[in-house]
Amino acid sequence: MKTIISHAVRFAAVSLFAVLLLCGSNIYAQEKVYIYAAASTREVLKDLVDGYKATGKSAVEFVTVFGASGDLARQIEAGAEADIFISADTKWAKYLDDKKLVEKGTAANFASNALVLIASPKANTKFKFPDRLFEAVGEGYLAMGDPKPVPAGKYGQEALTSHKLWDKLSGAKKIAFYPDVRKTLNAVETSQADYGIVYKTDAKLSSVVKVVYTFKKESHSPIDYPVCAVTGKNKGDAAAFMKFLKKKEAKKIIEKYGFAVK
């Protein structure tokens, strides 16, 4: 009889411990919001997340993944754990929408940007653009994003083409391609390349590079940043954060980093 009671007590104790452990894990489990965003939004997105948390409505953990918009879109298509997508090109938001991976009614314009030609600390900045760019590059290179996955690279190719420079520079193998706009910026900052094409907001973050020229809007496609929720993920803090992006305090943060808000 004592043995039966002893086993019963042990079973009850183990069961209670399991329940407490399960409850404890629920208490300390923290929801995460995964944001896949264009490399050029790294600093502004950090401030926006901090601004959202400052409202005091949530202590959720935000996990941000940055890279070329095309690469991120394909990762989401492959099943990456993403709740929100911020692209530097409407093309990649549409790409996911065509795959039924964008929650209906959530797509909106996050911000707009401009495209600039920058020079390294050692490069000549006194030449006339676009007439003398090829000569200014000389034995060096012009850095830019790979036009296929990197929106900044696509805009750069369009801008160079409009100035009749693309065929000349690419044909002479004077263009060095990088996997995202931030790596392009770093290449110019460290003088791996004398010149580069990046967004105005990236150039603004650097105390090293010099802006040589701001490309006219007519020379390339509109640089708009769409934001959207991934299908089935527009809920909880992800949905609340999407709403926060439309508020005045969020727009002030976006503008502080040099982006334009429509």
Protein Blocks (a to p, Z undefined) as FASTA:
>chain_A
ZZmmmmmmmmmmmmmmmmmmmmmmmmmpccdddddddfklmmmmmmmmmmmmmnopaccd
cddddddfklmmmmmmnopacfbdcdfbfklmmmmmmnopacehkaccfbdcdddddddf
kbcfkbccfklmmmmnmmmccddddfklmmklmmmmmmmmmnopmmmmmmnopaccdfbf
klmmmmmmnomafbdcddfklmmmpckbccfbdcdfklpccddddddddehiagcjllmm
mmmmmpmklmmmmmmnopacZZ
